[in-house]
Amino acid sequence: MKIVSKRLVPYFEKKDSYFQFESNAVVFLLKHLSWDTHFFHKNIFKLEFVLFEESDFKTLSKAVSAFRKFLFAELKADNCFIEIPSEDIQVIQALSANGFHLTETRLTFFKNDLHTFENERFLVRKAFDEDIIPLRNTASKMRNNFDRFHADPLFTQEIADDFLAKYTEESIKGTMADLVLVPDEPGIPVDAFMTLSYNNADSEILGLKFPRWF
């Protein structure tokens, strides 16, 4: 709860790009994504949290309907997405019932014994500026037709490809990620990569440094 409470502060203080909307005792917290908005020339938001203590489907659905009007009429949004745990079925149903469509599904795996994990290891290194061109090509050509950008009819396939290429370039430059790793094995071309971003806000609270991989 300590982590969640601290993460909620900017939304309730409405700092910078943070917004709050409430209806029927359901609170919607969202953030305007300036980088995405600039790239796509679309007004893009991310719905971060849907908060409520107790709510039946009918009440939640009415709240979502009111939120949608706020989102598109007042904030003039072109696109809004949210990452929802698969077990949060009531929120998924309420959003689906009010015109939000599913574009990407994900699976989450938990492994509690990382300290004893053993596997074959391979050499990697940090990506450098000279890797930008080949990795841009990898990002744009290795298309996943089911990711959030390619599966959304708002974006063309070409724009989605360009976005992932640009995202990869900015990650290597340190703008969008803290580290990009590439193969460093003899005879293996630099045509694969992983990006890493440290969750600094939560790490500060927990006293642990942990990354998020893509």
C-alpha positions as CSV (number, residue, x, y, z in Angstrom):
1,M,0.0,0.0,0.0
2,K,2.9,2.3,0.7
3,I,4.1,2.0,-2.9
4,V,0.6,2.5,-4.4
5,S,-0.2,5.5,-2.1
6,K,3.0,7.3,-3.2
7,R,2.4,6.6,-6.9
8,L,-1.1,8.1,-6.6
9,V,0.1,11.5,-5.3
10,P,0.8,13.3,-8.6
11,Y,-2.6,12.2,-10.0
12,F,-4.5,13.7,-7.0
13,E,-2.4,16.8,-7.1
14,K,-2.9,17.0,-10.8
15,K,0.7,17.8,-11.5
16,D,1.9,18.4,-15.1
17,S,0.3,15.7,-17.3
18,Y,-1.7,14.0,-14.6
19,F,-5.5,14.0,-14.5
20,Q,-8.3,12.7,-12.2
21,F,-11.9,12.0,-12.9
22,E,-14.5,10.6,-10.4
23,S,-18.0,9.3,-11.0
24,N,-20.3,7.1,-8.8
25,A,-17.5,6.7,-6.3
26,V,-15.1,5.3,-9.0
27,V,-11.9,7.2,-9.5
28,F,-10.0,7.2,-12.8
29,L,-6.4,8.4,-12.9
30,L,-4.7,9.0,-16.2
31,K,-1.7,10.6,-17.7
32,H,-1.1,12.5,-20.9
33,L,1.7,10.9,-22.9
34,S,3.5,13.8,-24.5
35,W,6.2,11.8,-26.4
36,D,3.6,9.5,-28.0
37,T,1.3,12.5,-28.8
38,H,4.2,14.3,-30.5
39,F,5.2,11.2,-32.6
40,F,1.8,10.1,-33.7
41,H,0.2,13.6,-33.9
42,K,-2.6,12.1,-31.9
43,N,-3.7,13.2,-28.4
44,I,-2.8,10.0,-26.4
45,F,-3.4,9.2,-22.8
46,K,-2.7,6.2,-20.5
47,L,-5.3,5.2,-17.9
48,E,-3.2,4.2,-15.0
49,F,-5.7,3.3,-12.2
50,V,-9.4,2.6,-11.8
51,L,-10.0,2.9,-8.0
52,F,-13.2,1.8,-6.2
53,E,-13.9,0.1,-2.9
54,E,-17.1,-1.8,-3.7
55,S,-19.0,-1.6,-7.0
56,D,-21.3,-3.8,-8.9
57,F,-21.0,-4.1,-12.7
58,K,-23.9,-1.7,-13.4
59,T,-22.4,1.1,-11.2
60,L,-19.0,0.6,-12.6
61,S,-20.3,0.6,-16.2
62,K,-22.1,3.9,-15.6
63,A,-18.9,5.4,-14.2
64,V,-16.9,4.2,-17.2
65,S,-19.5,5.8,-19.5
66,A,-19.1,9.1,-17.7
67,F,-15.3,8.8,-17.9
68,R,-15.4,8.2,-21.6
69,K,-17.4,11.4,-22.1
70,F,-14.8,13.3,-20.0
71,L,-12.0,11.7,-21.9
72,F,-13.1,12.5,-25.4
73,A,-15.3,15.6,-24.9
74,E,-13.2,17.5,-22.4
75,L,-9.6,16.2,-22.8
76,K,-10.1,15.8,-26.6
77,A,-8.3,12.4,-26.5
78,D,-7.7,10.5,-29.7
79,N,-6.5,7.4,-28.0
80,C,-6.4,6.0,-24.4
81,F,-5.1,2.7,-23.2
82,I,-4.7,0.8,-20.0
83,E,-2.8,-2.3,-18.9
84,I,-5.2,-4.5,-16.9
85,P,-4.3,-7.7,-15.0
86,S,-6.3,-10.6,-16.6
87,E,-7.9,-11.3,-13.2
88,D,-9.5,-7.8,-13.1
89,I,-12.4,-9.1,-15.1
90,Q,-15.0,-6.5,-13.9
91,V,-13.0,-3.6,-15.1
92,I,-12.3,-5.3,-18.4
93,Q,-16.0,-6.0,-18.9
94,A,-17.0,-2.4,-17.9
95,L,-14.6,-0.9,-20.4
96,S,-15.6,-3.3,-23.1
97,A,-19.3,-2.5,-22.6
98,N,-18.6,1.2,-23.1
99,G,-16.7,1.1,-26.4
100,F,-13.1,0.4,-25.3
101,H,-11.7,-2.4,-27.4
102,L,-9.0,-4.9,-26.6
103,T,-5.9,-4.6,-28.7
104,E,-3.3,-6.6,-26.9
105,T,-3.3,-9.5,-24.4
106,R,-0.4,-10.4,-22.1
107,L,0.6,-13.2,-19.8
108,T,2.4,-12.6,-16.5
109,F,4.7,-15.2,-15.0
110,F,6.0,-15.1,-11.4
111,K,9.2,-16.7,-10.4
112,N,10.1,-16.5,-6.7
113,D,13.4,-18.3,-6.7
114,L,15.5,-16.1,-8.9
115,H,18.4,-16.3,-6.5
116,T,18.8,-20.0,-7.4
117,F,18.0,-19.7,-11.1
118,E,20.5,-21.4,-13.3
119,N,20.6,-21.5,-17.1
120,E,23.1,-21.5,-20.0
121,R,24.7,-18.0,-20.2
122,F,25.6,-16.0,-23.3
123,L,27.8,-12.9,-23.7
124,V,26.0,-9.6,-24.1
125,R,27.1,-6.0,-24.2
126,K,25.6,-2.5,-24.1
127,A,24.3,-1.2,-27.4
128,F,26.3,1.7,-28.9
129,D,25.4,4.5,-31.3
130,E,26.7,2.4,-34.2
131,D,24.1,-0.2,-33.4
132,I,21.2,2.2,-34.0
133,I,20.7,1.6,-37.7
134,P,20.7,-2.3,-37.6
135,L,18.5,-2.3,-34.4
136,R,16.1,0.2,-36.0
137,N,15.7,-2.2,-38.9
138,T,15.2,-5.1,-36.5
139,A,12.5,-3.3,-34.5
140,S,10.6,-2.2,-37.7
141,K,10.9,-5.5,-39.6
142,M,10.3,-8.0,-36.8
143,R,6.6,-7.0,-36.7
144,N,4.3,-8.2,-34.0
145,N,0.8,-7.8,-35.5
146,F,-0.7,-8.3,-32.1
147,D,1.1,-5.6,-30.1
148,R,-0.6,-2.4,-28.9
149,F,0.4,-0.3,-31.9
150,H,0.0,-2.8,-34.8
151,A,-3.3,-4.1,-33.5
152,D,-5.0,-0.7,-33.0
153,P,-6.8,0.5,-36.2
154,L,-5.9,4.1,-35.2
155,F,-2.4,3.5,-36.4
156,T,-1.2,2.3,-39.8
157,Q,1.2,-0.6,-40.0
158,E,3.9,1.8,-41.4
159,I,3.5,4.3,-38.6
160,A,3.6,1.5,-36.0
161,D,6.8,0.2,-37.5
162,D,8.3,3.7,-37.5
163,F,7.3,4.2,-33.9
164,L,9.1,1.0,-32.7
165,A,12.2,1.9,-34.7
166,K,12.3,5.4,-33.2
167,Y,11.6,4.0,-29.7
168,T,14.6,1.6,-30.1
169,E,16.8,4.5,-31.3
170,E,15.8,6.7,-28.3
171,S,16.3,3.7,-26.0
172,I,19.9,3.3,-27.2
173,K,20.5,7.0,-26.7
174,G,19.2,6.7,-23.1
175,T,16.0,8.8,-23.6
176,M,13.4,5.9,-23.4
177,A,15.4,3.3,-21.5
178,D,18.3,3.0,-19.1
179,L,20.1,0.2,-21.0
180,V,19.9,-1.8,-24.2
181,L,21.7,-5.1,-24.4
182,V,22.8,-6.9,-27.6
183,P,24.5,-10.2,-28.4
184,D,28.3,-10.2,-28.0
185,E,29.0,-13.8,-29.2
186,P,31.5,-14.4,-31.9
187,G,29.8,-14.6,-35.3
188,I,26.4,-13.4,-34.0
189,P,25.2,-10.3,-35.8
190,V,23.6,-7.4,-33.9
191,D,20.1,-8.0,-34.9
192,A,18.5,-8.7,-31.5
193,F,18.2,-6.6,-28.4
194,M,16.5,-6.2,-25.0
195,T,15.8,-2.9,-23.3
196,L,15.9,-2.3,-19.6
197,S,14.4,0.5,-17.5
198,Y,14.8,0.8,-13.8
199,N,11.7,1.5,-11.7
200,N,13.3,4.3,-9.7
201,A,10.2,5.5,-7.9
202,D,9.3,2.1,-6.5
203,S,13.0,1.2,-5.9
204,E,13.4,4.2,-3.7
205,I,10.5,3.2,-1.5
206,L,11.6,-0.5,-1.3
207,G,15.3,0.1,-1.0
208,L,15.8,-2.4,-3.9
209,K,16.9,-1.7,-7.5
210,F,14.9,-3.6,-10.0
211,P,14.4,-3.3,-13.8
212,R,11.7,-3.8,-16.3
213,W,12.6,-5.6,-19.5
214,F,11.2,-5.3,-23.0
